[in-house]
Amino acid sequence: MIIAETKNFILESHPRPEISRTDGGHLVINPKIAVKDRTELSVELAKEMASLSHIAGRSMKSGLAKRGIELGRINYQDNGNWRQDLHLHLYGRAIDAIYQTYGEPVRAARKPEDKIDQEKLNTDDCEAIRSELLKFTKEEQYKGLIT
């Protein structure tokens, strides 16, 4: 589910999350053009992606808190292992997580076929994140970021 877009990037819930919604949730930022990694982005595109990850993290924390999921932190990971183009994962780390225990590294599958399907963020979770994001876009540093 798409949560927000900038001119060059899309923020969405991950379709096959590594972190279940109750353990903190999983978002991903995808560029609208295929690039191998950050080094292929212009400085302006790199800044746009960084700004989107910043507002997305803030929105994820406050939006999920309103849904009863308290995040202690967010892990931001630019992996590119299975999918060879740039994308940035936001792994929410809930303080009371059961499977993806807070304070421990994310238990990610080493091969796609070993992946354990986790519960996705639902529509209400995504709407809560989007609502927070839209509130933050009124702040000067984010003006004009979201299209």
ChimeraX attribute file (.defattr): number of C-alpha atoms within 10 A of each C-alpha:
attribute: neighborCount
match mode: 1-to-1
recipient: residues
	/A:1	15
	/A:2	15
	/A:3	18
	/A:4	19
	/A:5	18
	/A:6	17
	/A:7	13
	/A:8	15
	/A:9	20
	/A:10	19
	/A:11	24
	/A:12	21
	/A:13	22
	/A:14	20
	/A:15	15
	/A:16	14
	/A:17	22
	/A:18	25
	/A:19	30
	/A:20	23
	/A:21	21
	/A:22	25
	/A:23	25
	/A:24	31
	/A:25	28
	/A:26	27
	/A:27	30
	/A:28	23
	/A:29	24
	/A:30	19
	/A:31	21
	/A:32	12
	/A:33	11
	/A:34	12
	/A:35	14
	/A:36	14
	/A:37	15
	/A:38	16
	/A:39	10
	/A:40	12
	/A:41	16
	/A:42	10
	/A:43	11
	/A:44	9
	/A:45	16
	/A:46	14
	/A:47	12
	/A:48	19
	/A:49	24
	/A:50	13
	/A:51	16
	/A:52	23
	/A:53	20
	/A:54	13
	/A:55	20
	/A:56	26
	/A:57	22
	/A:58	16
	/A:59	22
	/A:60	30
	/A:61	23
	/A:62	19
	/A:63	24
	/A:64	26
	/A:65	17
	/A:66	14
	/A:67	13
	/A:68	10
	/A:69	24
	/A:70	22
	/A:71	23
	/A:72	14
	/A:73	16
	/A:74	19
	/A:75	14
	/A:76	15
	/A:77	12
	/A:78	16
	/A:79	14
	/A:80	14
	/A:81	10
	/A:82	9
	/A:83	9
	/A:84	12
	/A:85	18
	/A:86	21
	/A:87	22
	/A:88	22
	/A:89	24
	/A:90	24
	/A:91	27
	/A:92	30
	/A:93	30
	/A:94	27
	/A:95	18
	/A:96	16
	/A:97	20
	/A:98	11
	/A:99	13
	/A:100	23
	/A:101	17
	/A:102	19
	/A:103	12
	/A:104	8
	/A:105	10
	/A:106	15
	/A:107	13
	/A:108	14
	/A:109	11
	/A:110	10
	/A:111	9
	/A:112	9
	/A:113	7
	/A:114	9
	/A:115	14
	/A:116	14
	/A:117	12
	/A:118	18
	/A:119	17
	/A:120	22
	/A:121	24
	/A:122	13
	/A:123	12
	/A:124	12
	/A:125	22
	/A:126	23
	/A:127	17
	/A:128	20
	/A:129	25
	/A:130	21
	/A:131	15
	/A:132	21
	/A:133	24
	/A:134	15
	/A:135	10
	/A:136	17
	/A:137	15
	/A:138	11
	/A:139	9
	/A:140	8
	/A:141	11
	/A:142	17
	/A:143	10
	/A:144	11
	/A:145	16
	/A:146	18
	/A:147	9
